[in-house]
Every structure is written in structure tokens, then in C-alpha cells.
Amino acid sequence: MKTIAFDTSNQPLTAAVFKDGVLLEQLEMDSTRNHSEKLMSAIDQLLQNQNWTPQNLDQVIVSQGPGSYTGLRLEVTTAKTLAFTLQLELRGISGLALLASNVLDDNTLIIPMMDARNENVYTGQYRWQAGQLMMVESDRHSSIYDLPLAVGDQPVVYVGEYHKFKEMLQSKVPQAKFATDNLPHATNMFDLAQNVTPLRDSVEIHNFNPNYLRVTQAEADWQALHPNVENKDYVEKIK
């Protein structure tokens, strides 16, 4: 099986190709969110380096969220287009799980974080069990002050965009450690995707959407201006 995997939900662009689960090559571009200019060229370069065409692919894996709205829309749309037009399997993984996969410590609670601005974060809780990264608490959007920081004396590692909150986290969780590798890597995406049911049907692929974990700013602004209007989809969500 030939697979392409990519993530543009975070600061760097990361993409990789696999054959039967074996990593062949990875590209990483730590640029300032100009992923719309780089993603297709990265995919093209990876395929050319393997002497593959898009028609040779069997599967596409993508980070489904959370993260940058623009980055999520870009990668999900690209993945859906590849899957739909080439009849590929499509698998979506959590961007927070991708960060958590950097930490390989067993018996450790792994807490990935993405900065959601205004002292809010995207976060979840993960742990390795029998060689698989398992979700302990679901991904969510939260104020940094509302996080469940009382984790007892168990080992804890924070990974991702924790830096502006590090001092507070250290005071609340004295035993906490902080990862040194805080960027997502497409090299880990194939293994993470094995616990995800692949989408093959065109309707399933059409209905595959980003997991923003909160309403978009446009929706929030609209709701604020229309407080007495029933909260429902007033425009069709992009499929």
C-alpha cells in the first residue's frame, strides 16, 4: 500500500510517503504559515522522488484538527480531493495526538497543547498502552485556567505550544516535564492512523470535515449580532 500523509494545521508543514507502512521520505518546511503555496509542491516532490504518480497512491492520511482554521481547510480539502478523484482510502487523525506521539515515555500522562489565543488552548490527554497511543481525555478547546491540572503525583509531560503557560503549569503540576520536540512530524502519522476506520465511500469522503473544536470567528460574530435567532447552521458547511 502506498500512502501520502500531511499536516498543515500547525506552524510547520510536514508531509511523508510510506510503502506498506514503511517510511520512505519526509519533508518538513518550518515557514510562517504559507502552506497554501507549499503543500502541493511538497506532495509533488515526494511523489516524484519515489517515481510515483498520484494514480499510484492507495491512501491519504491527514490531520483533521484542531489547529489553524486556514491550515485545516487547506489540508482537509486537499486530502478529500485526492481521495475522491483517485478513489483512495482517507483517514483523519487528531493533530493533538500527532503532537503527543513525540513523547515515547510509558506510564506517563502526555498533555499536548496548541495555542488557541486569548489564553485559550486546544488540548487533550494521552497515554501509551501496549505500544499504542490511547486517548485518556478527549481533545477540547479550553481556557488555560479551566484545565484539569489536578493530576496527582503521576508523571506528566506537556508537549506543543506550552511555552507561554510554562511557569503557571510548573506551579500547578510540580512534577511536570516539558518536551523538547514540540513540532508535528508526518513520520508518525501512519501508525496513528491504524486505529482509524478508513473512509472509502464517496459520501463518507464528502462528509469528512475539520474538527475545529469551536465555532469559527465568523459564526461567533454572527451569533453575537443575532442573539435571538435559533442557533443552527445558517449556511451550509463546507463539505
Buried (B, 14 or more C-beta within 10 A) or exposed (E): EBBBBBBBBBBBBBBBBBBEEEBBBBBBBEEEBEBBEBBEEBBEEBBEEBEBEBEEBBBBBBBBBBBBBEBBBBBBBBBBEBBBEBEBBBBBBBBBBBBBBBBEEEEBBBBBBBBBEEEBBBBBBBBBEEEEBEBEEEBBBBEBEEBEBEBEEEBBBBBBBBEEBEEBBBEEBEEBBBBEEBBBBBBBBBBBBEEBEBBEEEEEBEEBBBBBBBEEEEBEEBEEEEEEEEEEEEEEEEE
